[in-house]
Amino acid sequence: MLLAIDAGNTNTVFALIDGGEIVQQWRLSTDDQRTIDEYMVWISQLMMLQNRKTSDVTDAIIASVVPQVVWPLSELCISYFDCKPMIVGTPDVKLGIGVQVTNPHEVGADRLVNAVAADHLYGGPLVVVDFGTATTFDVIGPDGSYLGGLICPGINLSLSALHQAAAKLPRISVTAPTAKHITGKTTQEAMQLGIFWGYVSMIEGLVQRLKNEHSPSLKVIATGGLATIFSDRTEAIDDVAGELTLEGLRLIYERNI
């Protein structure tokens, strides 16, 4: 059984993959101070609740955008799961796609993993819009190569900045508006409508510019926790792929065994 670990800026996802299928996954807040033992206590308890043993894990793969957590996660796999993990971004782990950017080592591992999965599932040319801590737009060419992309502030990051920088603006959550109007009648409604439709406009505008630059036939795939909220309100998104990063980790693992 494969243990796939996706360490993002906000959360770290641990998934068990068996026979090419994701059979279990758990989410933990990313903390670069967490120890190997803390990881093990947490995940072993969750595995036990699902009647799974640590000895069921035979292999592991890690993608991380937080360098400080790579070592403890690697040592977790070595010390407690008795397997040396593949680490996306190291020279010995092949992606199976070209990376046509100035400095490939600067590209976040999650963006490359998403590109691998999106090319496999949909084929290029396409763009992956990932609603994470940052909102990213990543372009994959007709031959499956990663061509680069855009990095924008994530929606929750923008909401937090509004709340912290403006004394009278409350902390709000992201919701799809039910009202047909876009003129807010209260401060909270003005914030919710502004953030939501502002991001929709950003998505539509950047997607159109990317199509103008690359190809009118560019497919647009959304992923991340807020993908469905936005895909339901704009025709700029063609499909939603909820487990894109985990699928990419599975594919990369299979290409390196």
Buried (B, 14 or more C-beta within 10 A) or exposed (E): BBBBBBBBBBBBBBBBBEEEEBBBBBBBEBBEEBEBEBBBEBBBEBBEEEEBEBEBBEBBBBBBBBEEBBEBBBBBBBEBBEBEBBBBBEEEBEBEBBBEBEEEEEBBBBBBBBBBBBBBBBEBBBBBBBBBBBBBBBBBBBEBBBBBBBEBBBBBBBBEEBBEEEEEBEEBEBEEBEEEEEEBEEEEBBBBBBBBBEBBEBBBEBBEEBBEEBBEEBBBBBBBBBBBBBBEBBEBBBBBBEBBBBBBBBBBBEBBE
